[in-house]
Structure formats: structure tokens, C-alpha cells
Amino acid sequence: MSQTTITLAFEQWKAQQGATGEPVLLDEFVFANVPGLDPDQPVDRNETLPPAEQIVHRQAVSRKGVVNDNAVVHSVVLGADVGDFSF
């Protein structure tokens, strides 16, 4: 099951950026293999970045855009030289 959520950490960071007039720049994707995650369970909004030993790849955002007033999209294209990942 595909899920999306906004973590509490991001929510707080975004509010701080807005309060100081700083832009909200999402500039990186983090790919991680986190043991014990169940895709059928709701996403825990208390999640933070996984520890370094679980991170398998980081990559700058390739493209971004606005879907509507309430949604944006960010994407990356992984080259053939990236991976293989096991999840």
C-alpha cells in the first residue's frame, strides 16, 4: 500500500522556515533500508531520518513542480550506475 505523510519534524521545520522568512527547499532524496517497517501499517509521524548505517543512497532532486495549491512533486532519476538495492 502506498502512503504519504508529513512528519512532525518536517512540519516543525517548515513552520520555523516560514516564521523566519527562509525558503523551504527540498533538495535531496534519502533511500534507506529500515528493518521492520510494515508497508501495511500507517506511517509514524514521529519518524526521523534513519541512522547512517541504514542509508543506502542520497541523491539531489532532479525535478520539482507544483501540482496544485496543496501539493508539490519532487523526483529523482536513478542512473544505471546506482544500486542494486535490496528491500
DACOR-V319393 format. One record per helix or strand. SS is the DSSP state (H for helix, E for strand). FROM is the first residue (numbers start at 1). TO is the last residue. If there is no record, write none. Layout:
ss=SS from=FROM to=TO
ss=SS from=FROM to=TO
This chain:
ss=H from=8 to=20
ss=E from=28 to=32
ss=H from=52 to=54
ss=E from=55 to=60
ss=E from=63 to=68
ss=E from=71 to=75
